[in-house]
Amino acid sequence: MPNWGGGKKCGVCQKAVYFAEEVQCEGNSFHKSCFLCMVCKKNLDSTTVAVHGEEIYCKSCYGKKYGPKGYGYGQGAGTLSTDKGESLGIKYEEGQPHRPPNPNAARMAQKVGGADGCPRCGQAVYAAEKVIGAGKSWHKSCFRCAKCGKSLESTTLADKDGEIYCK
């Protein structure tokens, strides 16, 4: 006679895990809906999970909680997060990192990260959003007829006095 309701228990909610909803990780079974980071609650998979004892984390939260600390380990250049790890129980000592002034910052911005200004809105236009027309760089959303607002293509525009129009 089958054992209904028995079997493996979820490592998070401790309820029975059936085959169709099972995710296995280091010998433990989880429901797909329970296989979440213990801190940020992001969905996990075999490439994003990091295990510490019986706890599961995304690699980012695991690194903040258990990874190396100090300069060069996520506190310097190359990190985008300003999260200091308070939610993980990490105590952060306030202090400014040493940054020597860069007298060539404006020149470097023009050479490396600089972008053209959009003639319509005046904001920077980066490569991922750039459309070229009438010899200028435009945002895709700004690349419209100045009179009727119709979306343009480089082949369907006419320019006059620095403004673009549909033909």
KEBAVEX-194741 format. One record per residue (C-alpha): residue number from 1; residue in one letter; x negated, y negated, z negated. Coordinates in pm, 1 decimal, decimal comma, m for minus. Layout:
N
     k   r          u          v          w
   NUM   A          X          Y          Z
...
This chain:
167
     k   r          u          v          w
     1   M        0,0        0,0        0,0
     2   P     m142,9     m342,1       93,8
     3   N     m252,8     m585,9     m175,3
     4   W      m42,7     m894,4      m87,7
     5   G     m187,6    m1223,4     m207,6
     6   G     m514,8    m1070,3     m319,0
     7   G     m851,6    m1106,3     m162,7
     8   K    m1103,0    m1386,2     m146,5
     9   K    m1052,6    m1707,1     m346,5
    10   C    m1126,9    m2056,3     m212,1
    11   G    m1439,3    m2209,9     m367,2
    12   V    m1251,9    m2540,5     m415,5
    13   C     m885,7    m2472,5     m501,2
    14   Q     m927,2    m2108,8     m620,2
    15   K     m621,7    m1994,0     m417,9
    16   A     m621,3    m1691,8     m185,8
    17   V     m792,8    m1748,5      149,2
    18   Y     m655,0    m1558,6      447,2
    19   F     m859,8    m1475,2      755,6
    20   A     m694,8    m1730,3      990,4
    21   E     m776,3    m2021,8      759,0
    22   E    m1113,8    m1903,0      627,8
    23   V    m1446,3    m2084,1      647,7
    24   Q    m1745,0    m1901,1      501,3
    25   C    m2047,8    m2073,4      358,8
    26   E    m2330,7    m1900,9      168,7
    27   G    m2113,4    m1606,4       68,6
    28   N    m1819,5    m1820,8      m47,8
    29   S    m1485,8    m1857,9      126,1
    30   F    m1296,6    m2183,6      171,7
    31   H     m972,6    m2297,2      333,2
    32   K    m1046,2    m2512,8      638,2
    33   S     m857,1    m2796,5      467,6
    34   C    m1066,9    m2758,8      148,3
    35   F    m1404,0    m2751,8      327,2
    36   L    m1474,1    m3121,0      252,6
    37   C    m1765,2    m3316,8      107,3
    38   M    m1725,6    m3341,0     m271,6
    39   V    m1805,0    m3716,0     m261,8
    40   C    m1680,1    m3878,3       59,6
    41   K    m1420,4    m3611,5      154,9
    42   K    m1540,1    m3585,0      516,8
    43   N    m1461,7    m3259,7      699,5
    44   L    m1761,1    m3029,0      708,6
    45   D    m1885,1    m2761,2      946,4
    46   S    m2190,1    m2537,1      965,8
    47   T    m2407,0    m2819,6     1100,2
    48   T    m2304,6    m3087,9      848,6
    49   V    m2276,9    m2894,7      521,0
    50   A    m2535,3    m2904,3      242,3
    51   V    m2486,0    m2675,8      m60,1
    52   H    m2601,7    m2738,5     m415,7
    53   G    m2502,2    m2453,9     m646,1
    54   E    m2127,4    m2413,9     m601,0
    55   E    m2080,2    m2768,6     m467,5
    56   I    m2061,3    m2865,9      m99,7
    57   Y    m2161,1    m3203,9       43,3
    58   C    m2217,3    m3372,2      376,6
    59   K    m2588,3    m3414,7      443,8
    60   S    m2570,1    m3789,8      382,3
    61   C    m2414,9    m3762,6       33,6
    62   Y    m2640,1    m3468,7      m53,0
    63   G    m2946,8    m3674,2       39,3
    64   K    m2830,0    m3968,8     m170,8
    65   K    m2761,9    m3750,1     m472,5
    66   Y    m3041,4    m3491,0     m458,9
    67   G    m3290,7    m3618,5     m202,0
    68   P    m3620,0    m3795,5     m268,6
    69   K    m3604,1    m4149,0     m405,4
    70   G    m3824,8    m4450,1     m354,1
    71   Y    m3965,2    m4658,0      m74,5
    72   G    m3964,7    m4481,4      260,5
    73   Y    m3681,4    m4244,2      166,5
    74   G    m3374,6    m4421,2      297,2
    75   Q    m3447,1    m4759,8      139,9
    76   G    m3660,9    m4907,4      416,1
    77   A    m3619,7    m4962,9      787,8
    78   G    m3403,2    m4727,8      988,2
    79   T    m3111,5    m4693,0      748,0
    80   L    m2778,0    m4855,4      816,1
    81   S    m2601,7    m4792,2      486,2
    82   T    m2602,7    m5040,2      201,0
    83   D    m2455,0    m4778,5      m32,9
    84   K    m2676,4    m4754,0     m339,9
    85   G    m2524,9    m4424,9     m459,3
    86   E    m2329,5    m4547,7     m765,6
    87   S    m2045,0    m4306,7     m680,1
    88   L    m2295,5    m4021,6     m710,6
    89   G    m2413,7    m4125,4    m1055,6
    90   I    m2736,5    m4280,7     m927,6
    91   K    m2857,0    m4583,8    m1122,2
    92   Y    m3003,5    m4849,0     m895,7
    93   E    m3255,4    m5100,4    m1024,7
    94   E    m3201,7    m5436,8     m863,5
    95   G    m3510,7    m5572,2     m694,5
    96   Q    m3600,6    m5718,4     m362,4
    97   P    m3826,8    m5516,6     m132,6
    98   H    m4135,2    m5699,0      m15,1
    99   R    m4086,6    m5839,3      333,7
   100   P    m4354,2    m6064,7      476,1
   101   P    m4209,3    m6352,3      680,5
   102   N    m4210,6    m6308,6     1057,0
   103   P    m4297,4    m6636,8     1228,9
   104   N    m4216,2    m6487,4     1571,2
   105   A    m3866,4    m6361,9     1483,0
   106   A    m3686,5    m6583,5     1735,3
   107   R    m3924,0    m6490,6     2016,2
   108   M    m3898,3    m6118,8     1930,2
   109   A    m3517,2    m6135,6     1932,0
   110   Q    m3526,2    m6277,3     2282,6
   111   K    m3763,2    m6009,2     2409,1
   112   V    m3630,0    m5701,9     2226,2
   113   G    m3276,1    m5743,0     2097,4
   114   G    m3168,5    m6057,6     2274,6
   115   A    m2856,5    m6065,0     2484,7
   116   D    m2701,8    m6302,0     2733,9
   117   G    m2416,4    m6524,2     2621,2
   118   C    m2072,4    m6466,8     2773,4
   119   P    m1962,3    m6776,6     2970,4
   120   R    m1600,1    m6728,3     2855,5
   121   C    m1632,7    m6676,4     2477,9
   122   G    m1996,5    m6770,7     2415,4
   123   Q    m2071,7    m6451,7     2219,3
   124   A    m2367,1    m6220,1     2289,4
   125   V    m2313,6    m5964,2     2566,0
   126   Y    m2486,8    m5629,2     2509,0
   127   A    m2551,1    m5359,9     2768,8
   128   A    m2262,8    m5133,5     2664,2
   129   E    m2005,3    m5406,6     2727,4
   130   K    m2171,3    m5598,1     3012,1
   131   V    m2011,7    m5678,2     3348,1
   132   I    m2204,5    m5894,6     3592,8
   133   G    m2018,5    m6136,6     3814,2
   134   A    m2098,9    m6472,8     3970,0
   135   G    m2459,6    m6421,5     3859,0
   136   K    m2370,2    m6412,4     3487,7
   137   S    m2312,5    m6148,4     3220,9
   138   W    m1956,8    m6117,3     3085,4
   139   H    m1779,6    m5898,4     2828,2
   140   K    m1545,9    m5649,4     2996,3
   141   S    m1254,6    m5806,3     2805,8
   142   C    m1354,2    m6160,2     2917,1
   143   F    m1400,9    m6064,3     3283,7
   144   R    m1057,0    m6200,1     3386,1
   145   C     m919,4    m6464,1     3621,3
   146   A     m935,0    m6807,2     3456,2
   147   K     m593,5    m6897,0     3598,8
   148   C     m368,8    m6587,9     3578,9
   149   G     m566,3    m6363,6     3337,5
   150   K     m579,5    m6069,1     3577,1
   151   S     m864,5    m5825,0     3512,8
   152   L    m1137,0    m5857,4     3775,4
   153   E    m1402,3    m5644,0     3938,3
   154   S    m1726,8    m5774,6     4079,7
   155   T    m1590,1    m5716,6     4430,7
   156   T    m1254,1    m5890,4     4374,2
   157   L    m1360,4    m6222,9     4230,6
   158   A    m1422,9    m6572,1     4352,8
   159   D    m1626,2    m6819,0     4152,4
   160   K    m1603,4    m7196,0     4143,7
   161   D    m1779,2    m7438,2     3908,9
   162   G    m1904,6    m7154,1     3685,4
   163   E    m1556,8    m7005,7     3635,9
   164   I    m1422,0    m6683,3     3790,0
   165   Y    m1086,1    m6631,0     3963,5
   166   C     m906,5    m6355,3     4147,9
   167   K     m902,2    m6395,1     4525,8
